[in-house]
Amino acid sequence: MALTHRPHGLLLDFGGVVFETQKRPTGLREVARQVREMLLRGGYDLSEDELARELEAGRTGLKHWKHSSSRRPYPTEIDAREVVGEFLFSRLPEGPRRLLIAEATELLATISMTMSDHIVRPGIPELLEFCKANEIPLGIVSNAHAGLAHRRILAEHGIDSFFGVQVYSDEVGIRKPHPGMIALAADALHVDVDKCWYVGDTQDRDVAAGRAAGVAGLILTRSKHTDNPPFYVRETPDAVFDDPRGLLDALINATEQMDPYSFRGTSTTSQQTASESQQAPAASRPAPTSSQPGSVLLPTGASSKSDPASSHQTSGSLTTNVFGSRAALLIDHGGVISTSTPNPEAVNEVAEDVASRIPLLPGDIVTASEVREAIDSARAVHKKLKTAWNEAFLAGSRTDIPEQQPTEFWATVNEFLGVVNAAWFRAEAHDLTVRFAGAKTSRTLRPGIPELFETCRENGMAIIVVSNTISGRTVRSECERHGLTIDAFVCSDEIGVRKPSAPIFEEALAIASADPKNSWFLGDKPVNDAAGARRAGIANRALIRGGSTPDNVLDNALSDGTATLVVDTPQQLSSAIIHSLAKEDHVHNV
């Protein structure tokens, strides 16, 4: 029997295995209320009843999509922006819909943690302790539209440290029954997938994925989904237990060992999975985007998130002119809302954390200083890329500039470390990016920003942050820490293009239903901010001193018309906005 041999690694689904989810009777209304408050801040008044109906309809549509995806052998995941804009709130008016798209990642995490309670299933604490005591590596493999929420829930229950890797479909771009998710987790733990047990709760996703991946033991812990698959499933599990206590008993009783335990760098089964997937019919065949083990697989002909055209098409960016007549303040974050100083000590702490967490082959040693050097080297590579992209933009040979994705950055870090664990860095890239982004600098709120925002509010102007970011989540948390109320954030790592590309500015204007001729942009860089805003047709383009750009360069941007105003303080911009609005009112009155 497959379960007579103790596994070299144990891979667990999240919901139905580690946690039981129970719907809150008031959850739908709570989310609708929070969404309404978010829209009200942005100037849109939609009723709670309407939002609740839209959310319920969207969740039903998304459920049907999930079932149909489970029939595909190699399904890809849709990103947070598409879930919100194409399913959950697809029928809202364009302005509110785009505002919610911009806040999609955090919104989905809120929905996940508000709609349901998450209860640790019986036997899980003992199971985790048993695996730790017996040195059985643990991993999470879960379909999720909010892996962020799953990570938070594990941390809140104090059990996240038991898992060597967490693989979520929204972070790696593929979803079960794609066997690549299980193969990626095995690779990250440096164990052979055919010597792992995989534990899920569904037949159409988990059993199908486990069999395709070739795991040694395939187990279900019964949940409300287990005995009611949406369609016939030909694959069967090796065992079904009522709860994880049965799984623990199976582990305890599996006293026979598999072949002598041996770590390796690349899973044979993972390689076979990729090879077999390339033999699938062209319509469903995934094509590797990189040669690293467990790399995200995309359908033939599809583009990655870093492709601006793809990002715009799938995430709800502008395809038609939906601008309104409202005025808006579009504002950069770094160097404008806040000024920053490097925080090397905090970056060293991130490096120490990475060095302590990354699963390594026996005999391998990675020090915190080596991780720090690799991070610095990867940042230098990205800086050169950004410079080259901007030069191409100024030369007219490039219009839209892609943003580097977390998986790309940490793949570069891994390469500088000597290809230590590509799969782990790929799975953990989004979480690592948030940690790094929050650590690399210490930020101080620029004096006068709250007063500038108050001026905008008093005059009915929307406030949208438009920022080149490695982590939009970090920018949001910084603004929240400063006590600032922002209507929405348009962040390059989320939309897939970076300033000075026009679409990132156009997205902000569409969110606010704003007229570019009546709106303002405040930044601190002539090319990224002023030239990009000019390309998007924004009439009032202000640059502020005290950021990263020398004063003479700012003055030159004013002289050549790239910028229309250079200010020393936010208060000066407040005065300019008030003067402009008064002048506009006078023209209308005449």
N, C-alpha and C positions, 0 to 999 in steps of 0.2 A: 504494500500500500504506500502511496506517495507520502503519507504523513508519518511513516515510521522513522524517517530520517530527519534529524534536527536541521533546520535550514541555516545557511550561512548569512542570510539577511531576511528580515521580516518587513514587508511593505504593507501599509494599512491605508484604506480609504478613510476619509474624514467623517462625513455624515453617515450614520448607520453602522459605523464600526467604533471609532473613538468616541463619537458623540451621537446621542439621540436628539433629534430636533423636534420640538413641539411648537406648533403654530400658536401665536398669541391671538386670542379673540379680538383684541383691540389693535393688533399690529398694523393692519391695512390703514386704519384711520390715523394712527400715530404717524406713519410715513406720509400720508396725504397732508397732514397738518404741517409737518416739517418742510415738505416740498412747497406748500403754499407760502410759508414764511420766507423761504429762499426766493421765490418768485416775487413776493411783495417787495423785498429789498431791491430787486432789479426793476421795479416799476410795473410789474404785471400782476393784476388782480384776478385770479381764477379761484373758483369756489372749491372748498374741500371735497364736496360731493363729486364734482366733475373730475378732480384729480384722482379720487379713490376709484371711480369707474374706469378711468384711463389706465391706472396702474393694474387693476384687476384684469382688464382685457389684455393688456400687454403681457402680463405674467402667463395668461392662458396661451397666447400666441407663442411665447418663448418656450413653454412646455411642449407644444407640438413640434417646434423646431428641434428641441433636444431629442425627442423620440425619433424623429426622422433621421437625425444625425447618428443615432445609435445603430441604424441599419448600414451605415457606411463603414467600410473596414479601416479607413484612414481619415477620419474627420478632422477638420481644423476648427479652432476656436474663433469666435467673434470677439472683438475687443469691447471694452466697457462703453466706449462712445457709441458703438453700434447697438449694443443691448439697450441703452437708454433712448437713443434717437430713432431706432428702427423698430423697436418692440414696445418698451414700457410706456413711452410718451410720444409715440409716433404721430398721433392725431392732434396734438396741441398746435396752436398757432406758432408760426415760425420763430418769433423772438423768444418766447418761453421755452420752446423745444431746444433751441440752440443754447440757451443759458444752462439748461439741465445737462445737455451733452458736454458742455465745458466742465461741469462738476461731476462727470460720470463716475470716476473711480471712487471718490469719497461717497457719492450718493449710493452706489451699489453696496459699499461696505455698511452704510447706515441701514439700508433696506435689509440686508442679511441679518444684522444684529438686532433689528427692531421687530421684524416680522416673526421671528422664532426665538425661543429659548433653547440653549444648547446645554445638554446635560451629559456629563461623562458617564459612559455606559458601565454597568457592573463588570468587574474583572479587569478593567483597563489599568487602574493604578498598580495592581499586582502584576499584570502582564508586563508593564513597562519596567518595573523593578526587576522582574525575572530576567528580562532581556539584558538589562544593564549588568546584572550580576554574572550572567553567563556570556557576556560580550557578543551578543547578537545585535548587529547594527539594525537600526530602525529608520524607516522613511515613511513619509506621507505621500500618497499619490491620489489626487482628488480633482474631479471636474469642479470648477468654481468660476463664477463670474466676478467674485471678490475674494481672491486669495488673500488680499490684505485683511479682510475680516477673519478668515480662518487663522491667520498668523496671530492676530490680536486675541482671538478666543483661546488658542493654545497657551499664549503667554499669560492671559488672565487666570487660567486654571493652573498655572505653574508647571506645565508638562512639556513646554516647547523644547527644553534642553535635552529631552530624551531622544529627540529625532536628529539624526545626522544630516538629513536633507528633507525639504518640503517641496514637492512638485505640484504646481497648480496649473490648470489648463489655461487660465487667462494670462499667466506669466510666461508660459513656454509656447503658446500658440497652437497646440494640438489638444484634442480631448479624447478620452476613452469612448469607444473601444480601440482607439489607436494604440497599438502595443508600444509605440515609442515612449509614452509616458513612463511605463513600468521599466523599460530598458534604460531610460535616462536616470531614474532613481537608483537602479542597480549599479550603473556606471559611476554615479556620484558617490556611492558607498564603497566602491572598489570591490564588488562581489559579482559573481556570475549570476545572471538572471535565472539560469536553469538550476541554480542551487538556492533560490529564494522561495519563500512562501508569499503569496499575495492574498490579502483579505479584503473583500468588498461586501456589498449588500445587494447588488442588482445583477440580474442575469444578462440583460442586453448590453450593459457597459462593462461591468467588472469581470464576469465570467468570460465574455467574449475577448476582452483585452488580455486577461491572464493566459488564456489558451493560445492566443496569437503570439504573445511574448515568450511562451514556453517555460513558464515558471514550474518549479518542482512540485509545489503544493498550491492548490487553488481552493479557497475557503470562503464561505459566506457566513456572516453573522446576521441573523434574521432581523429585518426591519419591515416597515409597512410596504416597502417596494419589492421585497424579495420574491414573494409568491404571486405577484401580479405584474409580470413583464408586459410591456405594451404590445408585444408580438411574440411569435414563436422564436425560441432560441435553441439552436441545435447543440451548442456546447453545454457541458454539465460540470459542476464543481466536484471536488474530491470529498468535501464534507460541508454540511450546513449545521451551524450551532445556533441555539436560541439567543445567545449573547456571547461576548468575549470570554466569559468564564470557561466555555467549552474549548475555545482556542487555547487558553492557558493550559488546560488539562492536556490537550493534544501536544503542546510543546513539552510539557513535563514528561509525558509518556514516550516522546520520541527520543529514546535514549541512544538508538543507533546513529552513528555519525555517517555523513556522506563521505565522499572522497576526501583525502587529507585537505584541510583548509588551506587554500592558497589565494592570496590576493592577486589581482591582475589589473592592468590599466584599461583594457577595452573588452567589453562583453562580447563573446562570440555570438551569443544570441542576438545582441543588439545589432551586430553587423549583419547577421542573417536577416533580421527583421527589415533593415533598410534595403537589403538586396532583394528580398521577396516583394517589398512594396513597390519597387521599381518595375516589377513584372506585372503589376496590377493593370487593369484597363486604364487607358489614358485619361478618361474622364475623372477617375478617382485617384490616380497614381500620384503620390507625393514625391517631390524632388528635393534632395538635401540642399540646404542653403550653406552648409559648411561641411568640412570633412571630419569635424570633431564628433566623438561618440555622443549619441543621443541628441544630435542637433535638431532644432525645430524643422519640421517638414511642412512644406507648403504645396498646395495643389499645382500641377503643371499650369504655367501661364499666369499664376498669381504673383503679386508683388508683396514684398515684405513691408512692415510698418514704416520702415525708414524711407520708403518710396513715397514722395509727396503726392503723386497722382493717386496711388492706392489709398493713402491716408485720407485724402479729401473725399474720395468716393465713398469709403465705408464709414467714415466717422461723422458725416453730416456737415462738412465744410461747404463753402459757397459754391453753388453751381449757377445761381441766378442772382440778380441784384435784388436784395430784400431790404435795402436800407430804408429807414423812415426819416422823419423830420426832427427827431429829438437830438439834442446836443449831448455829447458824452466826453468824459475825460478818460483817455487811454493813457496808462502810466506804466513805466518800467519799474521793476522792483529793485534789483541790485544797483547801488550807486545813486538811486533816486528816492525811493521810499525809505530805504535804509542804506547806511554806509557800513563797510565791513573791514575787518582786520583779520589776517590769517590766524588760524588756531592750530598750530602744529601739534600741541599736546593732545588735542582731541582727535586729530587724524592718527596720531600714534596709537591711541586707544582703540580706534577702529581697526588698525593694522594688527594689534594684539588680539582683538576679538576674532578676526579672520584667521589668523595663524593658529588660534586655539580650536577653531571649529572645523576647519577644512579636513575632510577625511583624506588620509595619506596612505600610500603603500608602505609596507614594512621597510624600515631602514631610511625612509625619506624624512627629512627635517626641513621645515620652513619656519624661519624666524620672523618676528614682527618687523624687524628692520628690512628684511628682504621683501615682505609684503609692502611696506611703505615705499621702498625704492621702486617697486613694480607699479604702484599707484601713481607715483610721480612721473614715471616714464610714460605711462598710458595717458596721463594728462598732457604731457608735452606733445605726444602724437596728435591728440585731439586739437590742441592749440594750433598746430601747424595746419591741420585740416580746415579749421575755422578761418584762418588767415587766407588760405588758398581759395576757399569758397567765396569770401568777401571780395577778393581780388577779381574773381571770375564774374561776380555780380556787377562790380564797378565797370568792368570791361564790356559788359553787355552779353557775355557768353553764357550766363546763367541767370535765370529769373527766380526759381524756387530753390532754396537751399535746404537739404535734408538735415534733420537732427539725429545725432548719434543716439542709438538706443542703449539701455542699460546692458543688455546682453552683449552688445558689441564692445562696450567699454571694458567690461570685466573679462571678456575673452582676450582682450589685449593685455590686461593685468596678468591673466593666466599664462599667456605666452612669455611675458617677461620673467615669470617665475620658473619657466622651463617646462611648460605643459604639465603641471602638477595634477590638476583635476578639472578638466574642461567642463565635464558634465555638472559638477557641483556649482561651479561659477555660473553656468547657464541657468540652473534651477533657482539659485539664490540671488540672481543679479538685481532684481527689482528691490528686494529687501536691503541688500548691501548698498544700493544707490541711495536709498533714503537715509541710511545710517551715515554714509559718507557725506552726503549733501548737508546734513545737519551739523556735521563736525568740522568741515573744512574752514569755515570762517565764523567769527563772532560778529553779530549784526547789531547796529544801534539805529534806532528810529531817527530819521532826519528831522530836526526841529522845523515846525511849520506845516508838516504833512497833515496832521489832524485838522488844522485850521483850513487848509486847502480843500480837504474833503468836505468840511462843513460848508464852505462856500458853494461847492458843487451841489450838495444836497439841497441847500436853500434855494438854488436856482433850477432844481429839477433835472440835474445832469446825472447820467449814469456814470459809475466809476468801474472801469475794467482794467485789471492788471494784465499787461501783455509783456511776457518775459521769456527770454532764452533761459531754459532751465535744464538741469540734469535731474531734478526732482520737483515737479509741481506741488507734490504733497508737502515738501519742506517749505516752499514759498508760502503756501496757505497757512501752515502752522506758525511761521514767523509773523505773518500779518495778524493772525489771531493773538499771538503773544503780545503784540504791540497794541491790542485793543482796537484794531481798525475794522471797519465794516466795508467789505468789498462786494460789489454785485456779482462778479464772476472773475475767473482767472483763465486766461488763454495762455497755456504754457507749451513751449516748443516740444518738450519730451512727450507730451500727450497728443498734440495735433500732428506731429511728425515733420513739421517744417520749422525753421528758425528765422528770426529777423535777420536780414532785411526783406525776406520774402513777403510779398503783398498779401497772400492769403491769411497770414496770421493776424494782420491788422483788419482785414475784411471780416474775418470771423468775429472779432471783438465788436465791430460796428454792427454786424447782423444781430449779435446777442442783445445789444442795447437798442436795436431798431433806430440807429442814429444816422444822421446826415453827416457825411465826412466834411462837408463845407462848413458846418457849424460846430464841429468837434475839435478837440485838442489832443495832441500827444505830447507827453513830457518824458524825455529820456536824457541820457548823458553821453550818447555816442552818435556822432554825425552819420555814420553809415548804417549801423544796425537800426537806429531809432529814427532819425530825421529823414534819411534817404528812403528807408522802407515805408515810413508814413506818407512821404511824398508820392511814392509809387502807388499807394493805395488811395490817393486823392484827398488825404486829410489836409485841410487848408492851414490849420494852425499848428506849427511844429516847434515846440520849445525844447531847448537844451538847458540843463542846469549844471552850474559849476560845482566843483568839489567831488566829482566822481572820478573815474579812471582816465578821463580825457584831458589833456593839457588845455589851458585857457585859450592859447593862440589857435589851436585846432578848432575849438568851438567858435571862435570869432571868424575864422575862415569859412566855416559852414554857414554862418549868418551872412557873410559878405556875398557868397556865391548863390544864395537863395535856397540852399539845402534846408536850413532852419529859418524860421520866421521870427524867432525870439530867443535870446539867451538871457537867463536869469541867474541871480546869485542865490536866491532863496525861494521856497515855495510861496511865500507871501507875495512876492512880486508877480508870480503867475496868477494868484488869486485876484490881484488888482487888474491884471490884463484881461482875465475872464469877465470880471464884473463890467469893465469898460466896454468889452466887445458885446456883451449881452445888452447893455444899455444902448449902445449904438444901433444894434439890430432892432431893438424895440422902437427906437425913434424912427427908423426907416419904415417899419411896419405901420406905425401910427400916422406918419405922413402919407 
